[in-house]
Amino acid sequence: MENQRSWSISNGLLPYAFVVLGGYALIRFINRFIPGAHNLPQMDFKNKTVVITGATSGLGESLTKQLHQLGAKLILLGRSQQKLKDLRDSLIASGGNPNEPETCVYDLEDPESAASQISFATDGFVVDVLINNAGLSVRGSTIQTKLAIFRKLMDVNLFGQISLTQALMPHLAPDGCIIAISSVQGKLSLPYRSAYSVSKHAFNAYFDSLRAEYANRHILVVSPGYISTGFGARALDVDGKPIGDSDEHSDVRAFITGKTV
């Protein structure tokens, strides 16, 4: 009797299971005919040209090393020519990739001259992946942080990224990818991080709009939480001076104590 009841229940559920599976299969089938990046194949970085900003430190340096091991053709962007050279030499010495990295000194604080700074983007140049990674943070209250510091962060974290993206967009491969490294603070503002949060909210908005306009390209906004990269040590205070403090829990402490850290 128990076996009959179990079989009866299972038999009664079968039609619903077929409906669910059939609906899923239909959605997957229809989805193939809808334009969008979901129809592009998964990218293999081997021999693909990858441009990355902020390549010489923190997350950018880690990404650079990983991409080099994956066989990418790297074009490294940063403000320090010496740091770029040192990074390039270390990548070549590490071996495992016949593609020697190229370097380009690029200053995000000068967004108006983006096109002239990227001398590598000549006729016929094709970029497969653009990683907008470089950024700058500020620690200070919404009232005390000078307007000039807000402008500085908007240049580095937004306008410089926009200028570079606009300059390279005509060179992006048909199946190309843009990876925009944002922050969780681009979604949720925190105390004493207003300038950074403002710039990252705007950063997110720009790349969300870009994705909507270029539906057939991979345009990904990444919003990491806290990562031990030394990014905090390079943050500025309300007067624009580096604070030299990399305590990854300082945001939480500031929220709890109500004090600028």
N, C-alpha and C positions, 0 to 999 in steps of 0.2 A: 504493500500500500504506500509506504514511504517513498519507494523508488518511483512508483507511478505518479505521485504528487510532484516529486522533483522534476521528472520528465515533463509533466504538464506545465509547470512553471517555466522551465527552460524553453519549451516549445512555444509558450505564449510570448516570451521575450524576443524570440528570433526575428519576427517581422520588424520590431523596433530597431534591433541591431542592424538589420539590412537597410532600413531607412536612413539611419545615422551614417553608416558606411557609404551608402549611395550618395547621400548629400555631400559628404566630405569629398568623394571622388569627383562629383560634379563641380564643386567649388574649385578644386585643383585644376580641372580641365578648363573651366572658364577663365581662371586666373592666367593661364598661358597666353590668352589673347588680349589681356589688358596691358597696355604699355607701362613700363616701369622697371626699376633696377632689379626687381625680383626675378626678372627673366634673364639677367646676365649670369654667366658662369662664375663660380668661385675663383677669385684671383690667385694666381701663382706668381709670387714676387720674383722668381728667377728671371734675370735679364730684363726686368721691368725698370723703367726710369722712375725714381722716387725722389721728389724734392721735399726736404723737411727743414722747417725753421726751428731755431733754438736747439740746434743739433749738438752743441758742445757741452751741455750740462743737463742734469736731472733726467726727466722722462725722455727728453729728446735724445740724449746720449744713449740711453738704454735701448730705445727704439732703433737708433742708428746701428748699434752693434748687432741687434737681432736681425735686422733687414740685411745687413752685410753678410751674415752667415746664411741667409736664405738666398743669396745670389743676386740681390738687387743692384742696379746701377744707381748709385747714390749721388745726389747733388746736395751738399750740406750748406745750409745758410746760417750765419751767425754774425755777431758784431765784431768779434775779435779774430783778426787774420791769424795770429799766432795760435790761438786755441783751435781754430779750424785746421791749421797745418798739423798740429800735434795729434788731433783726432784722426785725421786722414792717415798719418804715418802709422798710428797704432792699429788702424783697421787693416792696412796693407800688410803690416807685420803679422797680424793674426792669421792671415792666409784664408784659404777656403773659398775664395771668390776671385775669379780672374778679372772682374770689373773693378778698376781702381776708382775710388770716389773722387768726385770733383768738389771744389769748394767755391763759395761766393760770399763775399762780405756784404751783408744786407742789414740795414738799419730800419727797423719798424717805426721808429720815431720820425722818420722822414717819408711818410706815405706818398707825398706828391711825386717823388722821384723813383717810384717802384720800378717802372719800366726800364729806366736807365741803369738801375742797380743790377738787374738780372740779365747780364750780357750774354748768358748762355741760351736765352730764349730767342734764337735767330730763326729765319725762315726754314721750315722743314722740321723744326724741333718738336718732339712729341713727349709729353709727360703722361705717365700712366697713373701715378699717385702723387697727390699734393697733400702733405701733412702740415696743417697750420697748428704748430705746437707751441711756439714761443709765447711767453706772457710775462706779466709783471704784476705784483701785488702791493697793496698798501695796508698798513695797520694804523688806524686812527679813527676818531669819532666822526660822525657825519657833519658836525659843526666845526670841528677844529681842522679838518683836512682842507688844505688850501685849494682854491679853484684850479690853480695851475697843475696841481697833482692829479685832479680829476681829468684834466685835458691830456696830461701825459699818459695816463692809463688808457684813455680812449684812443690815443694815437697808437700805442703799442698793441693793445688787446683787441682793437676793433678796426680802426682806419688803416693801419698798416697791413692787417690781414686781408681786408677788403681790397686794397690796392694790389697786393700780390695775387690774390685770386682773380681779379679782373684782368691782370696782365697775363696770367697763365691759362685762363679759361679757353682762349682760342686755340691753345696748344694741347688741350686735354684730349686723350684718346677717346674714341667712341665708347669704349667700355671702361673708361677711366674712372678714378675714384678720388674723392676729396674727403679727408679725415680731419675734422675740426675738433681740436682738443679744447674742450670747455672746462667746466667745473660744476660740482654740485651746487656751488654758490651762484651759478648762473640760473639755477632753478629756485633756490631758497636763500634769501639774503640773511646775513648774520651780523650781529653787532660788531662795530669797529672794522668792518670790511666793506663799507658802502661803495667806495670808489671801484673796488675790484668787482663787487657784485653787479654794479651798474654796467660796467664794461662787458661782463660776461653775459648778462641778460640780453644786451644788444647784440653781442656776438652770436648767441643762440638764434635770435630772431633773424639775423642776416642769413645764416646758413639754412635755417628752416625755409625761408623764402626762396633761396637758391635751389633747394631740393624740389620745391613745388614747381619751379620754372623749368628745371631740367630733370624731368621724371625718369628719363632713361639712363641717368648716371647714378653711380653710387656716391651719395653725399651723406656722410655719417657724422653726427655730433656726439662726441664722447664726453661724459660728465663724471670724471673720477671724484672720489672722496679724497681722504688724506693719503698721500703717498710719501714715503721717506726719500725725498729727492734733494733736500736742501733748499727748496723753493722759498720756504719761509725766511731763511737767512738772507735772501736777496730782496726781500720786501722792503718798501720804503716807509719812513714815518711821515707824519703830517707835513714836515718841511721838505720831504724828498730825499732824506738821507737813509742809506741802508741800515736796518736795525740789527742785523747779524744774529737774530734769534730764530732758531729752527724748531722750536717746541711745537710738535704737531697737535698738542691738546690745548694750545693757547686760546683758540676760538671758544672752546667750551668753558675754559676758566674765565674768560672775559664775560661770557654770558651770565655765568653764575655770580661772579663778584661785582659786575658792573664797572670794572676798571679796564682801562686801555692797557694792553700788554704788547 
